[in-house]
Amino acid sequence: MSENNIYKVIFHNQGKVFEVYAKSVHHDAMFGFIEIEELVFGEKTTVVVDPTEESLKSEFEGVERSFVPLHSIIRIDEVKKHGTAKITEGGTKEGNIMPFPVYTKSSGDSDT
């Protein structure tokens, strides 16, 4: 991977769709996870502040790398320059994104 590459990573997290930009994305020794390093956010010198990107900055503040489960990844693109990181609702009718089904045990289910 070249040092100038920027990757747009879109993934599901707690019912929302995250779109982040990073300089390094690869599979890790932890089976089933994608490692995302060196997240890229907009310049602080701009006058207009995007509240969504600011919330992502604060969520990932101090994080050196994130490990995202492989089944949560929607898409990874290599792009020429970074855009605006954002969080959108995952269950909207406008989108065509469907999360990978996850089984959750209800209180009435037995262990057998």
MODELLER restraints for C-alpha pairs under 7 A, 6 or more apart:
rsr = mdl.restraints
at = mdl.atoms
rsr.add(forms.Gaussian(group=physical.xy_distance, feature=features.Distance(at['CA:5:A'], at['CA:23:A']), mean=6.05, stdev=0.5))
rsr.add(forms.Gaussian(group=physical.xy_distance, feature=features.Distance(at['CA:5:A'], at['CA:78:A']), mean=6.77, stdev=0.5))
rsr.add(forms.Gaussian(group=physical.xy_distance, feature=features.Distance(at['CA:6:A'], at['CA:21:A']), mean=6.62, stdev=0.5))
rsr.add(forms.Gaussian(group=physical.xy_distance, feature=features.Distance(at['CA:6:A'], at['CA:22:A']), mean=5.74, stdev=0.5))
rsr.add(forms.Gaussian(group=physical.xy_distance, feature=features.Distance(at['CA:6:A'], at['CA:23:A']), mean=4.86, stdev=0.5))
rsr.add(forms.Gaussian(group=physical.xy_distance, feature=features.Distance(at['CA:6:A'], at['CA:78:A']), mean=5.84, stdev=0.5))
rsr.add(forms.Gaussian(group=physical.xy_distance, feature=features.Distance(at['CA:6:A'], at['CA:79:A']), mean=5.52, stdev=0.5))
rsr.add(forms.Gaussian(group=physical.xy_distance, feature=features.Distance(at['CA:6:A'], at['CA:80:A']), mean=6.46, stdev=0.5))
rsr.add(forms.Gaussian(group=physical.xy_distance, feature=features.Distance(at['CA:6:A'], at['CA:81:A']), mean=6.32, stdev=0.5))
rsr.add(forms.Gaussian(group=physical.xy_distance, feature=features.Distance(at['CA:6:A'], at['CA:82:A']), mean=6.53, stdev=0.5))
rsr.add(forms.Gaussian(group=physical.xy_distance, feature=features.Distance(at['CA:7:A'], at['CA:21:A']), mean=5.48, stdev=0.5))
rsr.add(forms.Gaussian(group=physical.xy_distance, feature=features.Distance(at['CA:7:A'], at['CA:22:A']), mean=5.25, stdev=0.5))
rsr.add(forms.Gaussian(group=physical.xy_distance, feature=features.Distance(at['CA:7:A'], at['CA:23:A']), mean=6.16, stdev=0.5))
rsr.add(forms.Gaussian(group=physical.xy_distance, feature=features.Distance(at['CA:7:A'], at['CA:76:A']), mean=6.61, stdev=0.5))
rsr.add(forms.Gaussian(group=physical.xy_distance, feature=features.Distance(at['CA:7:A'], at['CA:77:A']), mean=5.47, stdev=0.5))
rsr.add(forms.Gaussian(group=physical.xy_distance, feature=features.Distance(at['CA:7:A'], at['CA:78:A']), mean=4.46, stdev=0.5))
rsr.add(forms.Gaussian(group=physical.xy_distance, feature=features.Distance(at['CA:7:A'], at['CA:79:A']), mean=5.80, stdev=0.5))
rsr.add(forms.Gaussian(group=physical.xy_distance, feature=features.Distance(at['CA:8:A'], at['CA:19:A']), mean=6.82, stdev=0.5))
rsr.add(forms.Gaussian(group=physical.xy_distance, feature=features.Distance(at['CA:8:A'], at['CA:20:A']), mean=5.80, stdev=0.5))
rsr.add(forms.Gaussian(group=physical.xy_distance, feature=features.Distance(at['CA:8:A'], at['CA:21:A']), mean=4.57, stdev=0.5))
rsr.add(forms.Gaussian(group=physical.xy_distance, feature=features.Distance(at['CA:8:A'], at['CA:22:A']), mean=6.64, stdev=0.5))
rsr.add(forms.Gaussian(group=physical.xy_distance, feature=features.Distance(at['CA:8:A'], at['CA:76:A']), mean=5.65, stdev=0.5))
rsr.add(forms.Gaussian(group=physical.xy_distance, feature=features.Distance(at['CA:8:A'], at['CA:77:A']), mean=5.08, stdev=0.5))
rsr.add(forms.Gaussian(group=physical.xy_distance, feature=features.Distance(at['CA:8:A'], at['CA:78:A']), mean=6.32, stdev=0.5))
rsr.add(forms.Gaussian(group=physical.xy_distance, feature=features.Distance(at['CA:8:A'], at['CA:79:A']), mean=6.75, stdev=0.5))
rsr.add(forms.Gaussian(group=physical.xy_distance, feature=features.Distance(at['CA:9:A'], at['CA:19:A']), mean=5.71, stdev=0.5))
rsr.add(forms.Gaussian(group=physical.xy_distance, feature=features.Distance(at['CA:9:A'], at['CA:20:A']), mean=5.39, stdev=0.5))
rsr.add(forms.Gaussian(group=physical.xy_distance, feature=features.Distance(at['CA:9:A'], at['CA:21:A']), mean=6.15, stdev=0.5))
rsr.add(forms.Gaussian(group=physical.xy_distance, feature=features.Distance(at['CA:9:A'], at['CA:75:A']), mean=6.02, stdev=0.5))
rsr.add(forms.Gaussian(group=physical.xy_distance, feature=features.Distance(at['CA:9:A'], at['CA:76:A']), mean=4.58, stdev=0.5))
rsr.add(forms.Gaussian(group=physical.xy_distance, feature=features.Distance(at['CA:9:A'], at['CA:77:A']), mean=6.60, stdev=0.5))
rsr.add(forms.Gaussian(group=physical.xy_distance, feature=features.Distance(at['CA:10:A'], at['CA:17:A']), mean=6.83, stdev=0.5))
rsr.add(forms.Gaussian(group=physical.xy_distance, feature=features.Distance(at['CA:10:A'], at['CA:18:A']), mean=5.56, stdev=0.5))
rsr.add(forms.Gaussian(group=physical.xy_distance, feature=features.Distance(at['CA:10:A'], at['CA:19:A']), mean=4.46, stdev=0.5))
rsr.add(forms.Gaussian(group=physical.xy_distance, feature=features.Distance(at['CA:10:A'], at['CA:20:A']), mean=6.56, stdev=0.5))
rsr.add(forms.Gaussian(group=physical.xy_distance, feature=features.Distance(at['CA:10:A'], at['CA:73:A']), mean=6.21, stdev=0.5))
rsr.add(forms.Gaussian(group=physical.xy_distance, feature=features.Distance(at['CA:10:A'], at['CA:74:A']), mean=5.44, stdev=0.5))
rsr.add(forms.Gaussian(group=physical.xy_distance, feature=features.Distance(at['CA:10:A'], at['CA:75:A']), mean=5.26, stdev=0.5))
rsr.add(forms.Gaussian(group=physical.xy_distance, feature=features.Distance(at['CA:10:A'], at['CA:76:A']), mean=6.39, stdev=0.5))
rsr.add(forms.Gaussian(group=physical.xy_distance, feature=features.Distance(at['CA:11:A'], at['CA:17:A']), mean=5.65, stdev=0.5))
rsr.add(forms.Gaussian(group=physical.xy_distance, feature=features.Distance(at['CA:11:A'], at['CA:18:A']), mean=5.37, stdev=0.5))
rsr.add(forms.Gaussian(group=physical.xy_distance, feature=features.Distance(at['CA:11:A'], at['CA:19:A']), mean=6.73, stdev=0.5))
rsr.add(forms.Gaussian(group=physical.xy_distance, feature=features.Distance(at['CA:11:A'], at['CA:72:A']), mean=5.33, stdev=0.5))
rsr.add(forms.Gaussian(group=physical.xy_distance, feature=features.Distance(at['CA:11:A'], at['CA:73:A']), mean=4.30, stdev=0.5))
rsr.add(forms.Gaussian(group=physical.xy_distance, feature=features.Distance(at['CA:11:A'], at['CA:74:A']), mean=5.06, stdev=0.5))
rsr.add(forms.Gaussian(group=physical.xy_distance, feature=features.Distance(at['CA:12:A'], at['CA:18:A']), mean=6.20, stdev=0.5))
rsr.add(forms.Gaussian(group=physical.xy_distance, feature=features.Distance(at['CA:12:A'], at['CA:72:A']), mean=5.05, stdev=0.5))
rsr.add(forms.Gaussian(group=physical.xy_distance, feature=features.Distance(at['CA:12:A'], at['CA:73:A']), mean=6.55, stdev=0.5))
rsr.add(forms.Gaussian(group=physical.xy_distance, feature=features.Distance(at['CA:15:A'], at['CA:89:A']), mean=6.88, stdev=0.5))
rsr.add(forms.Gaussian(group=physical.xy_distance, feature=features.Distance(at['CA:15:A'], at['CA:90:A']), mean=5.36, stdev=0.5))
rsr.add(forms.Gaussian(group=physical.xy_distance, feature=features.Distance(at['CA:16:A'], at['CA:87:A']), mean=6.59, stdev=0.5))
rsr.add(forms.Gaussian(group=physical.xy_distance, feature=features.Distance(at['CA:16:A'], at['CA:88:A']), mean=5.74, stdev=0.5))
rsr.add(forms.Gaussian(group=physical.xy_distance, feature=features.Distance(at['CA:16:A'], at['CA:89:A']), mean=4.65, stdev=0.5))
rsr.add(forms.Gaussian(group=physical.xy_distance, feature=features.Distance(at['CA:16:A'], at['CA:90:A']), mean=4.37, stdev=0.5))
rsr.add(forms.Gaussian(group=physical.xy_distance, feature=features.Distance(at['CA:17:A'], at['CA:87:A']), mean=5.62, stdev=0.5))
rsr.add(forms.Gaussian(group=physical.xy_distance, feature=features.Distance(at['CA:17:A'], at['CA:88:A']), mean=5.16, stdev=0.5))
rsr.add(forms.Gaussian(group=physical.xy_distance, feature=features.Distance(at['CA:17:A'], at['CA:89:A']), mean=6.04, stdev=0.5))
rsr.add(forms.Gaussian(group=physical.xy_distance, feature=features.Distance(at['CA:17:A'], at['CA:90:A']), mean=5.23, stdev=0.5))
rsr.add(forms.Gaussian(group=physical.xy_distance, feature=features.Distance(at['CA:18:A'], at['CA:86:A']), mean=6.04, stdev=0.5))
rsr.add(forms.Gaussian(group=physical.xy_distance, feature=features.Distance(at['CA:18:A'], at['CA:87:A']), mean=4.62, stdev=0.5))
rsr.add(forms.Gaussian(group=physical.xy_distance, feature=features.Distance(at['CA:18:A'], at['CA:88:A']), mean=6.62, stdev=0.5))
rsr.add(forms.Gaussian(group=physical.xy_distance, feature=features.Distance(at['CA:19:A'], at['CA:85:A']), mean=5.42, stdev=0.5))
rsr.add(forms.Gaussian(group=physical.xy_distance, feature=features.Distance(at['CA:19:A'], at['CA:86:A']), mean=5.27, stdev=0.5))
rsr.add(forms.Gaussian(group=physical.xy_distance, feature=features.Distance(at['CA:19:A'], at['CA:87:A']), mean=6.29, stdev=0.5))
rsr.add(forms.Gaussian(group=physical.xy_distance, feature=features.Distance(at['CA:20:A'], at['CA:85:A']), mean=4.80, stdev=0.5))
rsr.add(forms.Gaussian(group=physical.xy_distance, feature=features.Distance(at['CA:20:A'], at['CA:86:A']), mean=6.80, stdev=0.5))
rsr.add(forms.Gaussian(group=physical.xy_distance, feature=features.Distance(at['CA:21:A'], at['CA:39:A']), mean=5.70, stdev=0.5))
rsr.add(forms.Gaussian(group=physical.xy_distance, feature=features.Distance(at['CA:21:A'], at['CA:40:A']), mean=5.28, stdev=0.5))
rsr.add(forms.Gaussian(group=physical.xy_distance, feature=features.Distance(at['CA:21:A'], at['CA:82:A']), mean=6.10, stdev=0.5))
rsr.add(forms.Gaussian(group=physical.xy_distance, feature=features.Distance(at['CA:21:A'], at['CA:85:A']), mean=6.60, stdev=0.5))
rsr.add(forms.Gaussian(group=physical.xy_distance, feature=features.Distance(at['CA:22:A'], at['CA:36:A']), mean=6.63, stdev=0.5))
rsr.add(forms.Gaussian(group=physical.xy_distance, feature=features.Distance(at['CA:22:A'], at['CA:37:A']), mean=6.12, stdev=0.5))
rsr.add(forms.Gaussian(group=physical.xy_distance, feature=features.Distance(at['CA:22:A'], at['CA:38:A']), mean=5.39, stdev=0.5))
rsr.add(forms.Gaussian(group=physical.xy_distance, feature=features.Distance(at['CA:22:A'], at['CA:39:A']), mean=4.18, stdev=0.5))
rsr.add(forms.Gaussian(group=physical.xy_distance, feature=features.Distance(at['CA:22:A'], at['CA:40:A']), mean=5.32, stdev=0.5))
rsr.add(forms.Gaussian(group=physical.xy_distance, feature=features.Distance(at['CA:23:A'], at['CA:37:A']), mean=6.50, stdev=0.5))
rsr.add(forms.Gaussian(group=physical.xy_distance, feature=features.Distance(at['CA:23:A'], at['CA:38:A']), mean=5.39, stdev=0.5))
rsr.add(forms.Gaussian(group=physical.xy_distance, feature=features.Distance(at['CA:23:A'], at['CA:39:A']), mean=6.51, stdev=0.5))
rsr.add(forms.Gaussian(group=physical.xy_distance, feature=features.Distance(at['CA:24:A'], at['CA:36:A']), mean=5.96, stdev=0.5))
rsr.add(forms.Gaussian(group=physical.xy_distance, feature=features.Distance(at['CA:24:A'], at['CA:37:A']), mean=5.06, stdev=0.5))
rsr.add(forms.Gaussian(group=physical.xy_distance, feature=features.Distance(at['CA:24:A'], at['CA:38:A']), mean=6.30, stdev=0.5))
rsr.add(forms.Gaussian(group=physical.xy_distance, feature=features.Distance(at['CA:25:A'], at['CA:35:A']), mean=5.68, stdev=0.5))
rsr.add(forms.Gaussian(group=physical.xy_distance, feature=features.Distance(at['CA:25:A'], at['CA:36:A']), mean=4.70, stdev=0.5))
rsr.add(forms.Gaussian(group=physical.xy_distance, feature=features.Distance(at['CA:25:A'], at['CA:37:A']), mean=6.36, stdev=0.5))
rsr.add(forms.Gaussian(group=physical.xy_distance, feature=features.Distance(at['CA:26:A'], at['CA:34:A']), mean=5.74, stdev=0.5))
rsr.add(forms.Gaussian(group=physical.xy_distance, feature=features.Distance(at['CA:26:A'], at['CA:35:A']), mean=5.36, stdev=0.5))
rsr.add(forms.Gaussian(group=physical.xy_distance, feature=features.Distance(at['CA:26:A'], at['CA:36:A']), mean=6.86, stdev=0.5))
rsr.add(forms.Gaussian(group=physical.xy_distance, feature=features.Distance(at['CA:27:A'], at['CA:33:A']), mean=6.22, stdev=0.5))
rsr.add(forms.Gaussian(group=physical.xy_distance, feature=features.Distance(at['CA:27:A'], at['CA:34:A']), mean=4.51, stdev=0.5))
rsr.add(forms.Gaussian(group=physical.xy_distance, feature=features.Distance(at['CA:27:A'], at['CA:35:A']), mean=5.68, stdev=0.5))
rsr.add(forms.Gaussian(group=physical.xy_distance, feature=features.Distance(at['CA:28:A'], at['CA:34:A']), mean=6.12, stdev=0.5))
rsr.add(forms.Gaussian(group=physical.xy_distance, feature=features.Distance(at['CA:28:A'], at['CA:35:A']), mean=5.87, stdev=0.5))
rsr.add(forms.Gaussian(group=physical.xy_distance, feature=features.Distance(at['CA:32:A'], at['CA:69:A']), mean=5.90, stdev=0.5))
rsr.add(forms.Gaussian(group=physical.xy_distance, feature=features.Distance(at['CA:32:A'], at['CA:70:A']), mean=5.26, stdev=0.5))
rsr.add(forms.Gaussian(group=physical.xy_distance, feature=features.Distance(at['CA:33:A'], at['CA:67:A']), mean=5.73, stdev=0.5))
rsr.add(forms.Gaussian(group=physical.xy_distance, feature=features.Distance(at['CA:33:A'], at['CA:68:A']), mean=5.35, stdev=0.5))
rsr.add(forms.Gaussian(group=physical.xy_distance, feature=features.Distance(at['CA:33:A'], at['CA:69:A']), mean=4.42, stdev=0.5))
rsr.add(forms.Gaussian(group=physical.xy_distance, feature=features.Distance(at['CA:33:A'], at['CA:70:A']), mean=4.99, stdev=0.5))
rsr.add(forms.Gaussian(group=physical.xy_distance, feature=features.Distance(at['CA:34:A'], at['CA:67:A']), mean=5.53, stdev=0.5))
rsr.add(forms.Gaussian(group=physical.xy_distance, feature=features.Distance(at['CA:34:A'], at['CA:68:A']), mean=5.22, stdev=0.5))
rsr.add(forms.Gaussian(group=physical.xy_distance, feature=features.Distance(at['CA:34:A'], at['CA:69:A']), mean=6.31, stdev=0.5))
rsr.add(forms.Gaussian(group=physical.xy_distance, feature=features.Distance(at['CA:34:A'], at['CA:70:A']), mean=5.97, stdev=0.5))
rsr.add(forms.Gaussian(group=physical.xy_distance, feature=features.Distance(at['CA:35:A'], at['CA:65:A']), mean=6.64, stdev=0.5))
rsr.add(forms.Gaussian(group=physical.xy_distance, feature=features.Distance(at['CA:35:A'], at['CA:66:A']), mean=5.71, stdev=0.5))
rsr.add(forms.Gaussian(group=physical.xy_distance, feature=features.Distance(at['CA:35:A'], at['CA:67:A']), mean=4.65, stdev=0.5))
rsr.add(forms.Gaussian(group=physical.xy_distance, feature=features.Distance(at['CA:35:A'], at['CA:68:A']), mean=6.51, stdev=0.5))
rsr.add(forms.Gaussian(group=physical.xy_distance, feature=features.Distance(at['CA:36:A'], at['CA:65:A']), mean=5.53, stdev=0.5))
rsr.add(forms.Gaussian(group=physical.xy_distance, feature=features.Distance(at['CA:36:A'], at['CA:66:A']), mean=5.15, stdev=0.5))
rsr.add(forms.Gaussian(group=physical.xy_distance, feature=features.Distance(at['CA:36:A'], at['CA:67:A']), mean=6.37, stdev=0.5))
rsr.add(forms.Gaussian(group=physical.xy_distance, feature=features.Distance(at['CA:37:A'], at['CA:64:A']), mean=6.34, stdev=0.5))
rsr.add(forms.Gaussian(group=physical.xy_distance, feature=features.Distance(at['CA:37:A'], at['CA:65:A']), mean=4.48, stdev=0.5))
rsr.add(forms.Gaussian(group=physical.xy_distance, feature=features.Distance(at['CA:37:A'], at['CA:66:A']), mean=6.58, stdev=0.5))
rsr.add(forms.Gaussian(group=physical.xy_distance, feature=features.Distance(at['CA:38:A'], at['CA:64:A']), mean=6.84, stdev=0.5))
rsr.add(forms.Gaussian(group=physical.xy_distance, feature=features.Distance(at['CA:38:A'], at['CA:65:A']), mean=6.95, stdev=0.5))
rsr.add(forms.Gaussian(group=physical.xy_distance, feature=features.Distance(at['CA:41:A'], at['CA:85:A']), mean=6.69, stdev=0.5))
rsr.add(forms.Gaussian(group=physical.xy_distance, feature=features.Distance(at['CA:42:A'], at['CA:84:A']), mean=6.63, stdev=0.5))
rsr.add(forms.Gaussian(group=physical.xy_distance, feature=features.Distance(at['CA:52:A'], at['CA:86:A']), mean=5.51, stdev=0.5))
rsr.add(forms.Gaussian(group=physical.xy_distance, feature=features.Distance(at['CA:52:A'], at['CA:87:A']), mean=6.43, stdev=0.5))
rsr.add(forms.Gaussian(group=physical.xy_distance, feature=features.Distance(at['CA:53:A'], at['CA:84:A']), mean=6.73, stdev=0.5))
rsr.add(forms.Gaussian(group=physical.xy_distance, feature=features.Distance(at['CA:53:A'], at['CA:85:A']), mean=5.32, stdev=0.5))
rsr.add(forms.Gaussian(group=physical.xy_distance, feature=features.Distance(at['CA:53:A'], at['CA:86:A']), mean=5.51, stdev=0.5))
rsr.add(forms.Gaussian(group=physical.xy_distance, feature=features.Distance(at['CA:71:A'], at['CA:100:A']), mean=6.55, stdev=0.5))
